[in-house]
Amino acid sequence: MPMTITEQALILRPPDSLIRDRPGLGRMAAGLALRYAHRELVTDEQLQAMGAALWRALDADAALERARAATGLGVLPLVIESSEPAVLQLPWETLHHPALGFLGLDRAFALSRRLGPPPDAAPDPEAGPLRVFLFTSLPEDLAPEHARLDAEAE
């Protein structure tokens, strides 16, 4: 039976200074990336260590429990949001909760990333006349007096 995704996401906002404050995270992520690049075996224990370190950095135990209680049986979207691209490049897919395991693998969660806060709503369009600029082309081999321009083909 398909599960419904709840509209209310749990937005996890790691600090933009996360990599500066916790340089071990950057080193662990770089080490994992190198292992993958060199086609070396990456164990579940290595992924779990990375994910557990990321979870500890978020300090979101209470927020997750509140969101899970509000979600019930639905799928809870987890959004990692940061305005710092280097923070978003960390391997958030390895996020590992002490009791729930890998959150990216759990059917109760949908994990995604987002750059910065969402933009404000677009302003309403101005009232008044609508100005339209139309640009067309006329092929050189078309006889202007005897042929018509096929606008759909052009």
C-alpha positions in Angstrom: 0.0 0.0 0.0 1.5 3.4 -1.0 2.2 5.8 1.9 1.2 9.4 1.7 3.9 12.1 2.0 3.0 14.8 4.6 3.0 18.4 3.5 4.8 19.6 6.5 8.5 18.9 6.1 11.1 18.8 8.9 13.6 21.3 7.7 17.1 20.7 9.2 19.3 23.7 9.0 23.0 22.9 9.8 25.0 26.1 10.5 26.8 27.5 7.6 30.0 27.3 9.7 29.5 23.5 10.2 32.7 22.5 8.3 34.8 25.1 10.0 33.4 24.2 13.4 33.7 20.5 12.9 36.6 19.9 10.5 36.4 16.2 11.1 33.2 16.0 9.1 34.9 17.4 6.0 37.8 15.0 6.4 35.5 12.0 6.8 33.4 13.1 3.8 36.6 13.5 1.7 37.8 10.1 2.8 34.6 8.5 1.7 34.7 10.3 -1.6 38.2 9.1 -2.3 37.3 5.5 -1.4 34.5 5.6 -3.9 36.7 7.3 -6.6 39.4 4.6 -6.2 36.7 1.9 -6.3 37.6 0.7 -2.8 35.1 -1.1 -0.6 33.1 1.2 1.6 31.6 -0.6 4.5 28.3 0.0 6.3 30.3 0.8 9.4 32.2 3.6 7.6 28.9 5.0 6.2 27.3 4.7 9.7 30.2 6.6 11.3 29.8 9.4 8.7 26.0 9.5 9.1 26.1 9.4 12.9 28.6 12.3 13.0 26.3 14.3 10.7 23.3 13.5 12.9 25.2 14.6 16.0 26.1 17.8 14.3 22.4 18.5 13.6 21.3 18.0 17.2 17.7 17.4 15.9 16.5 14.5 18.2 13.7 16.5 19.7 12.6 18.1 16.4 12.5 14.7 14.7 10.4 13.1 17.5 7.9 16.0 17.4 7.7 15.8 13.6 7.2 12.0 13.6 4.4 12.3 16.2 2.7 14.9 14.0 3.1 12.8 10.8 1.7 9.6 12.1 1.9 6.9 9.5 2.7 9.2 6.6 6.1 9.8 5.0 8.0 12.7 6.7 10.1 14.8 4.3 13.4 15.7 5.7 15.0 18.7 4.1 18.6 19.6 4.6 18.8 23.4 4.0 21.9 25.6 3.9 23.0 28.6 2.1 26.6 27.2 2.2 27.2 24.9 -0.8 30.0 23.1 1.0 27.6 22.1 3.7 25.2 20.7 1.2 28.0 18.7 -0.4 28.4 16.6 2.7 27.0 13.0 2.2 23.7 13.7 3.9 22.3 10.4 2.4 24.3 8.6 5.1 22.4 10.4 7.9 22.2 7.8 10.7 19.9 8.1 13.7 20.9 6.1 16.8 17.6 4.2 17.0 16.2 4.5 13.5 19.3 3.7 11.5 19.9 5.2 8.0 17.2 7.8 7.5 17.6 7.9 3.8 16.8 4.1 3.6 13.8 4.3 5.9 10.4 4.2 4.1 9.1 6.7 6.7 11.3 9.5 5.4 12.0 11.3 2.2 15.4 13.0 2.3 16.3 16.0 0.1 18.5 19.1 0.1 17.7 22.7 -0.6 20.0 25.7 -1.1 19.1 28.5 1.3 15.7 29.5 2.5 12.9 29.4 -0.1 12.4 32.6 -2.0 9.7 35.0 -0.9 6.5 34.8 -2.9 6.6 36.6 -6.2 5.0 40.1 -6.1 1.6 40.5 -7.7 1.8 41.7 -11.3 1.2 45.4 -11.9 -2.3 46.4 -13.1 -2.4 48.0 -16.5 -1.7 47.2 -20.1 0.1 44.1 -21.0 3.1 44.7 -23.3 4.0 41.9 -25.6 7.1 41.8 -27.8 6.7 39.6 -30.9 9.7 38.4 -32.8 9.3 36.4 -36.0 11.6 35.2 -38.8 11.2 35.0 -42.5 13.4 32.5 -44.4 15.4 33.9 -47.2 14.2 31.3 -49.7 10.5 32.1 -49.2 9.0 34.2 -51.9 7.3 37.1 -50.0 4.5 37.6 -52.5 3.5 34.0 -53.2 4.3 32.0 -50.0 3.2 32.2 -46.4 5.4 31.7 -43.4 4.7 28.4 -41.6 4.9 29.8 -38.1 4.6 26.4 -36.4 7.5 24.9 -38.5 9.6 28.0 -37.8 
